[in-house]
Amino acid sequence: MFTDLASIRTAVKDRLTPLLPSGWKFEPTLEGTVKALTPVLYIEFVRVDTRQEGAPLGAGQVLASFNLIITDPKTDTAKAEDAVDSHLVPIIRALDSFDDLYWENTEKRRLQDGPLAWIVQAFAFVKTIETEE
């Protein structure tokens, strides 16, 4: 279980980095897409809930929801679509390797700045109260 809600983006990045292809660029927010020569994975922290599937979580636990958004630098639509599709599998495989980091669904769309992207809706359980060890 994650232990720091304030640094969830950094914690997710640190977990995913060794499992994803080298050379991918990570960005902590989707303020505006970055021009890069490699795929870019944005980690967009979007929501905190005290319930999962309608059931309340235990005291001191929340569900942090975020979008993992992967883009590719290719601008030709056909090439970009094939390229961004190939980036989806490594993300799903990485997420599936954890027991406290999950994904729910994905959607492909064109971002406002132009690149095609897969948006993976993911979530993690986070402990919000300190316990004595």
C-alpha positions as CSV (number, residue, x, y, z in Angstrom):
1,M,0.0,0.0,0.0
2,F,1.3,3.5,-0.8
3,T,1.9,5.7,2.2
4,D,2.1,9.3,1.0
5,L,-0.8,10.8,-0.9
6,A,1.1,14.0,-1.5
7,S,3.8,12.2,-3.5
8,I,1.7,9.6,-5.3
9,R,2.9,10.7,-8.8
10,T,6.5,10.3,-7.8
11,A,5.8,7.0,-6.1
12,V,4.0,5.7,-9.2
13,K,6.8,6.9,-11.5
14,D,9.4,5.2,-9.3
15,R,7.5,1.9,-9.4
16,L,6.9,2.0,-13.2
17,T,10.3,3.2,-14.4
18,P,12.3,0.0,-14.1
19,L,9.5,-2.0,-15.8
20,L,9.0,0.2,-18.8
21,P,11.2,0.6,-21.9
22,S,14.3,2.7,-21.3
23,G,14.3,6.1,-23.0
24,W,10.6,6.9,-22.2
25,K,10.2,10.4,-20.7
26,F,8.1,10.8,-17.6
27,E,6.1,14.0,-16.9
28,P,4.3,14.5,-13.6
29,T,1.3,16.5,-15.0
30,L,-0.4,17.0,-18.3
31,E,-0.2,20.8,-18.3
32,G,0.7,20.8,-22.0
33,T,2.2,18.1,-24.0
34,V,6.0,18.1,-24.2
35,K,7.8,17.9,-27.5
36,A,10.1,14.9,-27.2
37,L,11.9,12.5,-29.5
38,T,10.7,9.5,-27.4
39,P,7.4,8.3,-25.9
40,V,6.2,10.4,-23.0
41,L,4.2,9.0,-20.1
42,Y,2.2,11.6,-18.1
43,I,1.0,10.9,-14.6
44,E,-2.1,12.9,-14.0
45,F,-3.4,12.7,-10.4
46,V,-7.1,13.3,-10.7
47,R,-9.2,12.1,-7.7
48,V,-9.3,10.7,-4.2
49,D,-12.1,8.5,-2.9
50,T,-13.0,6.9,0.4
51,R,-15.0,4.1,-1.4
52,Q,-14.3,1.4,-3.9
53,E,-17.1,0.1,-6.0
54,G,-19.5,1.6,-3.6
55,A,-18.1,0.0,-0.5
56,P,-16.3,2.2,2.1
57,L,-12.6,1.7,2.6
58,G,-11.3,1.2,6.1
59,A,-10.3,4.1,8.3
60,G,-7.0,5.7,7.2
61,Q,-7.3,4.4,3.6
62,V,-8.2,6.2,0.4
63,L,-8.2,5.3,-3.3
64,A,-6.0,7.6,-5.4
65,S,-7.1,7.7,-9.0
66,F,-4.8,8.9,-11.8
67,N,-4.5,8.8,-15.6
68,L,-1.4,7.4,-17.2
69,I,-1.2,9.1,-20.6
70,I,1.2,7.7,-23.1
71,T,2.0,9.7,-26.3
72,D,4.5,9.1,-29.2
73,P,6.4,11.8,-31.0
74,K,5.3,10.6,-34.5
75,T,3.1,13.2,-36.2
76,D,1.9,11.2,-39.2
77,T,-1.4,9.8,-38.0
78,A,-1.0,6.3,-39.3
79,K,2.5,5.9,-37.9
80,A,1.6,7.6,-34.6
81,E,-1.4,5.3,-34.1
82,D,0.6,2.2,-34.6
83,A,3.4,3.5,-32.4
84,V,1.1,4.6,-29.5
85,D,-0.7,1.3,-29.7
86,S,2.6,-0.5,-29.2
87,H,3.3,1.5,-26.0
88,L,0.1,0.3,-24.3
89,V,1.1,-3.3,-23.6
90,P,4.2,-2.4,-21.5
91,I,2.2,-0.1,-19.3
92,I,-0.5,-2.8,-18.7
93,R,2.1,-5.5,-18.0
94,A,3.8,-3.2,-15.5
95,L,0.6,-2.3,-13.7
96,D,-0.4,-6.0,-13.6
97,S,2.8,-6.8,-11.7
98,F,1.7,-4.9,-8.5
99,D,-0.7,-5.9,-5.9
100,D,-1.5,-2.3,-4.8
101,L,-1.5,-0.5,-8.2
102,Y,-4.4,-1.3,-10.5
103,W,-5.8,-0.2,-13.9
104,E,-9.5,-0.1,-14.8
105,N,-9.8,0.8,-18.5
106,T,-8.1,2.6,-21.3
107,E,-9.3,5.0,-24.0
108,K,-7.4,6.3,-27.1
109,R,-7.9,9.9,-28.0
110,R,-6.1,12.9,-29.6
111,L,-4.9,15.3,-27.1
112,Q,-5.7,19.0,-27.4
113,D,-2.1,19.8,-28.5
114,G,-2.3,17.2,-31.3
115,P,-0.6,13.9,-30.4
116,L,-2.5,10.6,-30.2
117,A,-2.5,9.1,-26.7
118,W,-3.7,6.1,-24.7
119,I,-5.2,7.2,-21.4
120,V,-5.1,4.4,-18.8
121,Q,-7.3,5.0,-15.8
122,A,-5.4,3.6,-12.8
123,F,-5.7,3.7,-9.0
124,A,-3.7,2.9,-5.9
125,F,-4.6,2.3,-2.3
126,V,-3.0,4.9,0.0
127,K,-2.6,4.8,3.8
128,T,-3.5,8.2,5.2
129,I,-2.9,7.7,8.9
130,E,0.4,6.8,10.6
131,T,0.6,3.6,12.5
132,E,3.1,2.6,15.1
133,E,5.6,0.0,13.8
